[in-house]
Amino acid sequence: MALMWRYDRPMPDFGNASTRTNQLVIAALVVAVAALGVAVWALISSPSSSETSSATADQSTDPKTRVCSAFELVRGAVSLQTNANLGEDPVAVQAVAANARLATLGGGQFLLSRLDGDVPDDLAGAVRTFANNLEYIGMSQLAGAPGDDPTQANRMNDAQAASTKITELCK
């Protein structure tokens, strides 16, 4: 016996598209904030002594190499996430923005956690400037600062200048 759709029943109401889109945006933001929280927690958690006793493949014993590698990683992540394009769908736009903020905030913390007294002073200063600007840019974005905000523009210019200096110092 074949299954037949009964045409005398009304079609189910799945809600309007605008409500679903708003719900998806909220869900994407909740996921992004949760991911940010996990990333910050992971960055500020102190590693056990066995983890710090030996250098891994990603963690050179040379302070300059370690910081320069971390800088390249952060710069790549921020560039990738801020230039991603998943289309014009509002949920996709919000997801890209959330990932960009996560890369910016997490990148700043990641770099600052790699600085110690063994890093050359000029490199440490430039990295500190770059990382602090990344953190302020990310937090300001989360607080709703528009892209054309003069303070944000200054921070972005300062971060770019610090990035250029770090690139030169890491050669």
VEXLUM-604117 format. One record per residue: x, y, z of N, C-alpha, C in turn. Coordinates in nm, 3 decimals. Atoms other than C-alpha are relative to their C-alpha. Layout:
BEGIN
{r {X, Y, Z}, {X, Y, Z}, {X, Y, Z}}
...
***
This chain:
BEGIN
{r {0.085, -0.117, 0.000}, {0.000, 0.000, 0.000}, {0.089, 0.123, 0.000}}
{r {-0.081, -0.122, 0.013}, {0.143, 0.335, -0.100}, {-0.044, 0.102, 0.103}}
{r {0.031, -0.109, -0.092}, {0.166, 0.622, 0.144}, {-0.054, 0.118, -0.078}}
{r {0.059, -0.114, 0.069}, {-0.050, 0.915, 0.050}, {-0.009, 0.117, 0.096}}
{r {0.013, -0.122, -0.080}, {-0.042, 1.272, 0.173}, {-0.146, 0.042, -0.004}}
{r {0.139, -0.043, -0.008}, {-0.377, 1.389, 0.292}, {-0.005, 0.150, -0.026}}
{r {0.006, -0.140, 0.039}, {-0.451, 1.718, 0.120}, {-0.100, 0.080, 0.081}}
{r {0.098, -0.073, -0.078}, {-0.731, 1.802, 0.357}, {0.059, 0.051, 0.132}}
{r {-0.067, -0.050, -0.120}, {-0.479, 1.866, 0.638}, {0.080, 0.125, -0.035}}
{r {-0.082, -0.119, 0.029}, {-0.314, 2.206, 0.665}, {0.149, -0.036, 0.010}}
{r {-0.145, 0.019, -0.006}, {0.061, 2.223, 0.605}, {0.049, 0.045, 0.137}}
{r {-0.052, -0.041, -0.130}, {0.262, 2.242, 0.927}, {0.065, 0.138, -0.010}}
{r {-0.060, -0.133, -0.004}, {0.377, 2.591, 1.029}, {0.139, -0.011, 0.061}}
{r {-0.138, 0.008, -0.048}, {0.753, 2.606, 1.060}, {0.051, 0.137, 0.045}}
{r {-0.042, -0.134, -0.040}, {0.762, 2.975, 1.158}, {0.048, 0.077, -0.121}}
{r {-0.048, -0.076, 0.116}, {0.874, 3.260, 0.939}, {0.152, 0.000, -0.003}}
{r {-0.146, 0.007, 0.022}, {1.226, 3.283, 0.799}, {0.074, 0.100, 0.087}}
{r {-0.067, -0.103, -0.079}, {1.308, 3.603, 0.988}, {0.022, -0.046, 0.143}}
{r {-0.013, 0.051, -0.136}, {1.243, 3.442, 1.327}, {0.107, -0.108, 0.008}}
{r {-0.102, 0.105, 0.001}, {1.452, 3.138, 1.235}, {0.139, 0.059, -0.015}}
{r {-0.131, -0.064, 0.021}, {1.736, 3.361, 1.113}, {0.047, 0.066, 0.129}}
{r {-0.037, -0.063, -0.127}, {1.730, 3.560, 1.437}, {0.042, -0.104, 0.103}}
{r {-0.037, 0.106, -0.094}, {1.739, 3.239, 1.638}, {0.136, -0.058, -0.035}}
{r {-0.130, 0.051, 0.042}, {2.034, 3.114, 1.433}, {0.111, 0.098, 0.033}}
{r {-0.100, -0.102, -0.034}, {2.220, 3.442, 1.484}, {0.031, -0.006, 0.149}}
{r {-0.020, 0.010, -0.145}, {2.167, 3.417, 1.859}, {0.077, -0.126, 0.035}}
{r {-0.072, 0.126, -0.026}, {2.281, 3.054, 1.858}, {0.146, 0.011, -0.041}}
{r {-0.138, -0.017, 0.046}, {2.592, 3.145, 1.657}, {0.079, 0.086, 0.097}}
{r {-0.068, -0.087, -0.096}, {2.676, 3.423, 1.901}, {0.027, -0.072, 0.131}}
{r {-0.020, 0.077, -0.123}, {2.629, 3.194, 2.200}, {0.117, -0.097, -0.017}}
{r {-0.111, 0.093, 0.027}, {2.862, 2.937, 2.043}, {0.132, 0.075, -0.006}}
{r {-0.123, -0.078, 0.011}, {3.118, 3.207, 1.963}, {0.048, 0.047, 0.137}}
{r {-0.038, -0.045, -0.134}, {3.111, 3.345, 2.318}, {0.051, -0.118, 0.082}}
{r {-0.048, 0.118, -0.071}, {3.147, 2.994, 2.459}, {0.139, -0.039, -0.047}}
{r {-0.133, 0.032, 0.054}, {3.442, 2.927, 2.227}, {0.103, 0.099, 0.049}}
{r {-0.091, -0.103, -0.051}, {3.598, 3.255, 2.334}, {0.034, -0.028, 0.145}}
{r {-0.024, 0.032, -0.140}, {3.557, 3.160, 2.698}, {0.095, -0.117, 0.017}}
{r {-0.089, 0.116, -0.005}, {3.721, 2.823, 2.642}, {0.141, 0.038, -0.042}}
{r {-0.133, -0.042, 0.048}, {4.006, 2.985, 2.447}, {0.073, 0.082, 0.105}}
{r {-0.063, -0.082, -0.104}, {4.072, 3.243, 2.719}, {0.039, -0.087, 0.118}}
{r {-0.033, 0.089, -0.112}, {4.056, 2.976, 2.989}, {0.124, -0.083, -0.032}}
{r {-0.115, 0.082, 0.040}, {4.302, 2.758, 2.795}, {0.128, 0.082, -0.001}}
{r {-0.119, -0.084, 0.006}, {4.539, 3.049, 2.748}, {0.051, 0.041, 0.137}}
{r {-0.045, -0.045, -0.131}, {4.544, 3.156, 3.111}, {0.025, -0.114, 0.098}}
{r {-0.028, 0.115, -0.086}, {4.557, 2.807, 3.259}, {0.149, -0.026, 0.001}}
{r {-0.144, 0.026, -0.006}, {4.904, 2.734, 3.384}, {0.027, -0.145, -0.036}}
{r {-0.034, 0.137, 0.037}, {5.063, 2.428, 3.224}, {0.069, -0.072, 0.115}}
{r {-0.067, 0.077, -0.104}, {5.190, 2.147, 3.443}, {0.150, 0.005, -0.023}}
{r {-0.146, -0.007, 0.010}, {5.563, 2.126, 3.512}, {0.055, -0.095, -0.106}}
{r {-0.048, 0.093, 0.102}, {5.601, 1.825, 3.281}, {-0.018, 0.058, -0.140}}
{r {0.022, -0.061, 0.130}, {5.459, 2.029, 2.994}, {0.102, 0.110, -0.029}}
{r {-0.093, -0.110, 0.021}, {5.705, 2.313, 3.047}, {0.144, -0.044, 0.001}}
{r {-0.138, 0.043, -0.014}, {6.014, 2.101, 3.098}, {0.070, -0.026, -0.133}}
{r {-0.065, 0.025, 0.129}, {6.076, 2.021, 2.731}, {-0.072, 0.076, -0.110}}
{r {0.058, -0.074, 0.112}, {6.023, 2.219, 2.413}, {-0.062, -0.096, -0.100}}
{r {0.065, 0.080, 0.103}, {5.783, 2.082, 2.155}, {0.044, 0.051, -0.136}}
{r {-0.034, -0.044, 0.136}, {5.810, 2.114, 1.780}, {-0.046, 0.142, -0.026}}
{r {0.053, -0.135, 0.020}, {5.600, 2.432, 1.798}, {0.059, 0.101, 0.096}}
{r {-0.051, -0.088, -0.104}, {5.793, 2.577, 2.090}, {0.151, -0.010, 0.005}}
{r {-0.146, -0.001, 0.006}, {6.156, 2.657, 2.020}, {0.057, 0.044, 0.134}}
{r {-0.067, -0.044, -0.122}, {6.402, 2.701, 2.304}, {0.061, 0.139, -0.020}}
{r {-0.051, -0.134, 0.028}, {6.531, 3.018, 2.131}, {-0.115, 0.100, 0.015}}
{r {0.111, -0.092, -0.025}, {6.316, 3.307, 2.264}, {-0.045, 0.078, -0.124}}
{r {0.037, -0.077, 0.120}, {6.329, 3.508, 1.940}, {-0.077, -0.089, -0.097}}
{r {0.067, 0.093, 0.092}, {6.233, 3.207, 1.727}, {-0.139, -0.035, 0.051}}
{r {0.129, 0.035, -0.061}, {5.954, 3.114, 1.969}, {-0.102, 0.112, -0.021}}
{r {0.092, -0.113, 0.011}, {5.801, 3.462, 1.964}, {-0.032, 0.030, -0.147}}
{r {0.024, -0.026, 0.142}, {5.845, 3.509, 1.589}, {-0.093, -0.105, -0.060}}
{r {0.091, 0.106, 0.047}, {5.676, 3.173, 1.522}, {-0.142, 0.024, 0.050}}
{r {0.133, -0.030, -0.056}, {5.389, 3.268, 1.753}, {-0.063, 0.117, -0.074}}
{r {0.050, -0.115, 0.075}, {5.356, 3.602, 1.574}, {-0.052, -0.041, -0.137}}
{r {0.043, 0.046, 0.132}, {5.336, 3.433, 1.233}, {-0.131, -0.079, 0.009}}
{r {0.121, 0.078, -0.021}, {5.073, 3.193, 1.365}, {-0.121, 0.092, 0.024}}
{r {0.108, -0.093, -0.032}, {4.862, 3.476, 1.508}, {-0.036, 0.085, -0.121}}
{r {0.027, -0.084, 0.117}, {4.900, 3.698, 1.203}, {-0.077, -0.080, -0.106}}
{r {0.071, 0.085, 0.096}, {4.789, 3.409, 0.980}, {-0.143, -0.027, 0.042}}
{r {0.136, 0.028, -0.050}, {4.490, 3.325, 1.200}, {-0.089, 0.123, -0.012}}
{r {0.080, -0.123, 0.007}, {4.373, 3.686, 1.222}, {-0.033, 0.032, -0.145}}
{r {0.023, -0.029, 0.142}, {4.414, 3.735, 0.847}, {-0.104, -0.096, -0.058}}
{r {0.094, 0.100, 0.051}, {4.230, 3.411, 0.766}, {-0.142, 0.028, 0.048}}
{r {0.133, -0.015, -0.056}, {3.940, 3.477, 1.000}, {-0.065, 0.134, -0.033}}
{r {0.060, -0.130, 0.032}, {3.894, 3.848, 0.923}, {-0.032, 0.014, -0.148}}
{r {0.025, -0.008, 0.144}, {3.898, 3.789, 0.547}, {-0.088, -0.113, -0.053}}
{r {0.086, 0.110, 0.042}, {3.670, 3.484, 0.541}, {-0.129, 0.056, -0.060}}
{r {0.126, -0.041, 0.062}, {3.360, 3.510, 0.323}, {-0.086, -0.124, -0.018}}
{r {0.092, 0.113, 0.009}, {3.079, 3.264, 0.378}, {-0.130, 0.039, -0.067}}
{r {0.120, -0.045, 0.069}, {2.825, 3.466, 0.183}, {-0.071, 0.111, 0.074}}
{r {0.076, -0.113, -0.051}, {2.561, 3.726, 0.258}, {-0.103, -0.038, 0.107}}
{r {0.095, 0.044, -0.100}, {2.345, 3.516, 0.490}, {0.037, 0.063, 0.135}}
{r {-0.031, -0.066, -0.127}, {2.317, 3.703, 0.824}, {0.070, -0.091, 0.101}}
{r {-0.066, 0.094, -0.092}, {2.416, 3.392, 1.018}, {0.146, -0.019, -0.039}}
{r {-0.137, 0.016, 0.048}, {2.725, 3.345, 0.803}, {0.082, 0.123, 0.031}}
{r {-0.071, -0.125, -0.029}, {2.820, 3.710, 0.844}, {0.033, 0.008, 0.149}}
{r {-0.024, -0.001, -0.144}, {2.782, 3.682, 1.222}, {0.104, -0.104, 0.040}}
{r {-0.098, 0.104, -0.031}, {2.983, 3.359, 1.231}, {0.141, 0.046, -0.037}}
{r {-0.131, -0.052, 0.041}, {3.269, 3.520, 1.037}, {0.046, 0.107, 0.099}}
{r {-0.036, -0.106, -0.095}, {3.261, 3.823, 1.268}, {0.041, -0.059, 0.135}}
{r {-0.034, 0.062, -0.129}, {3.264, 3.601, 1.578}, {0.136, -0.067, -0.007}}
{r {-0.131, 0.064, 0.014}, {3.560, 3.399, 1.448}, {0.111, 0.103, -0.010}}
{r {-0.101, -0.106, 0.010}, {3.745, 3.720, 1.362}, {0.030, 0.058, 0.138}}
{r {-0.021, -0.053, -0.136}, {3.693, 3.851, 1.715}, {0.074, -0.100, 0.086}}
{r {-0.068, 0.105, -0.075}, {3.802, 3.520, 1.861}, {0.148, -0.005, -0.037}}
{r {-0.140, 0.002, 0.044}, {4.120, 3.519, 1.651}, {0.075, 0.123, 0.050}}
{r {-0.064, -0.124, -0.044}, {4.192, 3.880, 1.746}, {0.028, -0.004, 0.150}}
{r {-0.019, 0.006, -0.145}, {4.138, 3.838, 2.120}, {0.094, -0.112, 0.041}}
{r {-0.085, 0.115, -0.033}, {4.293, 3.493, 2.141}, {0.142, 0.020, -0.047}}
{r {-0.134, -0.026, 0.052}, {4.586, 3.602, 1.925}, {0.079, 0.093, 0.090}}
{r {-0.067, -0.091, -0.093}, {4.666, 3.890, 2.158}, {0.046, -0.072, 0.126}}
{r {-0.035, 0.076, -0.121}, {4.659, 3.663, 2.463}, {0.110, -0.101, -0.028}}
{r {-0.098, 0.100, 0.038}, {4.858, 3.394, 2.285}, {0.139, 0.062, -0.009}}
{r {-0.130, -0.067, 0.013}, {5.137, 3.638, 2.197}, {0.053, 0.046, 0.135}}
{r {-0.046, -0.048, -0.131}, {5.151, 3.794, 2.543}, {0.049, -0.115, 0.088}}
{r {-0.042, 0.114, -0.082}, {5.179, 3.449, 2.699}, {0.135, -0.057, -0.045}}
{r {-0.129, 0.050, 0.050}, {5.489, 3.379, 2.486}, {0.116, 0.092, 0.037}}
{r {-0.106, -0.093, -0.037}, {5.682, 3.681, 2.615}, {0.058, -0.035, 0.136}}
{r {-0.069, 0.015, -0.128}, {5.940, 3.638, 2.887}, {0.124, 0.088, -0.002}}
{r {-0.118, -0.085, -0.012}, {6.259, 3.809, 3.003}, {0.110, -0.031, -0.099}}
{r {-0.105, 0.039, 0.094}, {6.468, 3.624, 2.745}, {-0.022, 0.054, -0.142}}
{r {0.030, -0.055, 0.132}, {6.298, 3.783, 2.442}, {0.070, 0.136, -0.011}}
{r {-0.066, -0.130, 0.016}, {6.503, 4.075, 2.304}, {-0.099, 0.115, 0.022}}
{r {0.088, -0.110, -0.040}, {6.363, 4.405, 2.434}, {-0.074, 0.066, -0.116}}
{r {0.067, -0.065, 0.113}, {6.290, 4.561, 2.094}, {-0.111, -0.087, -0.058}}
{r {0.102, 0.093, 0.049}, {6.102, 4.252, 1.978}, {-0.114, -0.012, 0.100}}
{r {0.104, 0.013, -0.104}, {5.918, 4.215, 2.310}, {-0.090, 0.123, 0.002}}
{r {0.080, -0.122, 0.001}, {5.806, 4.579, 2.297}, {-0.096, 0.006, -0.118}}
{r {0.085, -0.001, 0.119}, {5.675, 4.550, 1.942}, {-0.111, -0.105, 0.011}}
{r {0.101, 0.106, -0.016}, {5.497, 4.221, 2.019}, {-0.104, 0.042, 0.103}}
{r {0.092, -0.045, -0.103}, {5.345, 4.369, 2.334}, {-0.097, 0.105, -0.057}}
{r {0.084, -0.102, 0.063}, {5.217, 4.670, 2.136}, {-0.102, -0.065, -0.094}}
{r {0.088, 0.069, 0.094}, {5.074, 4.446, 1.864}, {-0.109, -0.078, 0.074}}
{r {0.094, 0.085, -0.073}, {4.911, 4.205, 2.111}, {-0.103, 0.083, 0.077}}
{r {0.094, -0.085, -0.073}, {4.759, 4.479, 2.327}, {-0.100, 0.066, -0.094}}
{r {0.092, -0.058, 0.098}, {4.615, 4.647, 2.019}, {-0.101, -0.104, -0.048}}
{r {0.093, 0.106, 0.041}, {4.467, 4.314, 1.906}, {-0.109, -0.020, 0.105}}
{r {0.099, 0.020, -0.107}, {4.299, 4.270, 2.244}, {-0.101, 0.114, 0.005}}
{r {0.092, -0.114, -0.003}, {4.154, 4.621, 2.243}, {-0.090, 0.004, -0.123}}
{r {0.081, 0.004, 0.122}, {4.037, 4.586, 1.883}, {-0.112, -0.103, 0.017}}
{r {0.099, 0.107, -0.018}, {3.862, 4.256, 1.963}, {-0.105, 0.034, 0.103}}
{r {0.098, -0.034, -0.105}, {3.701, 4.377, 2.285}, {-0.090, 0.114, -0.044}}
{r {0.082, -0.111, 0.049}, {3.586, 4.699, 2.121}, {-0.101, -0.049, -0.103}}
{r {0.094, 0.058, 0.096}, {3.431, 4.496, 1.839}, {-0.113, -0.072, 0.074}}
{r {0.103, 0.068, -0.078}, {3.250, 4.282, 2.095}, {-0.093, 0.100, 0.069}}
{r {0.080, -0.103, -0.066}, {3.131, 4.602, 2.266}, {-0.081, 0.082, -0.100}}
{r {0.083, -0.064, 0.101}, {2.981, 4.717, 1.936}, {0.064, 0.118, -0.071}}
{r {-0.066, -0.111, 0.070}, {3.241, 4.966, 1.809}, {-0.011, -0.021, -0.151}}
{r {0.011, 0.014, 0.146}, {3.175, 5.033, 1.440}, {0.138, 0.000, -0.066}}
{r {-0.126, 0.008, 0.072}, {3.445, 4.973, 1.182}, {0.062, 0.135, -0.030}}
{r {-0.053, -0.133, 0.032}, {3.477, 5.346, 1.113}, {0.027, 0.084, 0.125}}
{r {-0.030, -0.070, -0.125}, {3.532, 5.438, 1.480}, {0.145, 0.049, -0.004}}
{r {-0.136, -0.054, 0.008}, {3.839, 5.670, 1.494}, {0.097, -0.069, 0.096}}
{r {-0.087, 0.068, -0.095}, {3.978, 5.498, 1.803}, {0.037, -0.138, -0.052}}
{r {-0.028, 0.131, 0.059}, {3.946, 5.158, 1.636}, {0.096, 0.014, -0.118}}
{r {-0.088, -0.022, 0.115}, {4.109, 5.295, 1.321}, {0.143, 0.025, 0.047}}
{r {-0.135, -0.025, -0.054}, {4.403, 5.423, 1.529}, {0.063, -0.128, 0.052}}
{r {-0.053, 0.127, -0.051}, {4.439, 5.087, 1.700}, {0.043, -0.091, -0.114}}
{r {-0.034, 0.084, 0.115}, {4.435, 4.908, 1.366}, {0.127, 0.050, -0.068}}
{r {-0.123, -0.056, 0.057}, {4.699, 5.146, 1.229}, {0.121, -0.031, 0.087}}
{r {-0.110, 0.031, -0.093}, {4.913, 5.098, 1.541}, {0.037, -0.148, -0.008}}
{r {-0.026, 0.144, 0.011}, {4.875, 4.721, 1.514}, {0.073, -0.032, -0.130}}
{r {-0.067, 0.023, 0.128}, {4.976, 4.730, 1.147}, {0.145, 0.047, 0.005}}
{r {-0.137, -0.050, -0.013}, {5.283, 4.943, 1.228}, {0.085, -0.095, 0.085}}
{r {-0.071, 0.095, -0.085}, {5.381, 4.703, 1.507}, {0.026, -0.130, -0.075}}
{r {-0.016, 0.122, 0.079}, {5.327, 4.407, 1.274}, {0.115, 0.014, -0.099}}
{r {-0.110, -0.025, 0.095}, {5.560, 4.560, 1.015}, {0.134, -0.002, 0.072}}
{r {-0.124, -0.002, -0.078}, {5.823, 4.621, 1.283}, {0.040, -0.141, 0.043}}
{r {-0.028, 0.138, -0.043}, {5.794, 4.264, 1.415}, {0.052, -0.082, -0.118}}
{r {-0.044, 0.072, 0.120}, {5.829, 4.127, 1.062}, {0.147, 0.030, -0.028}}
{r {-0.140, -0.039, 0.022}, {6.155, 4.321, 1.024}, {0.092, -0.060, 0.107}}
{r {-0.082, 0.051, -0.110}, {6.285, 4.215, 1.366}, {0.015, -0.152, -0.005}}
{r {-0.003, 0.147, 0.006}, {6.208, 3.849, 1.295}, {0.080, -0.053, -0.119}}
{r {-0.079, 0.047, 0.116}, {6.418, 3.836, 0.975}, {0.132, -0.056, 0.044}}
***
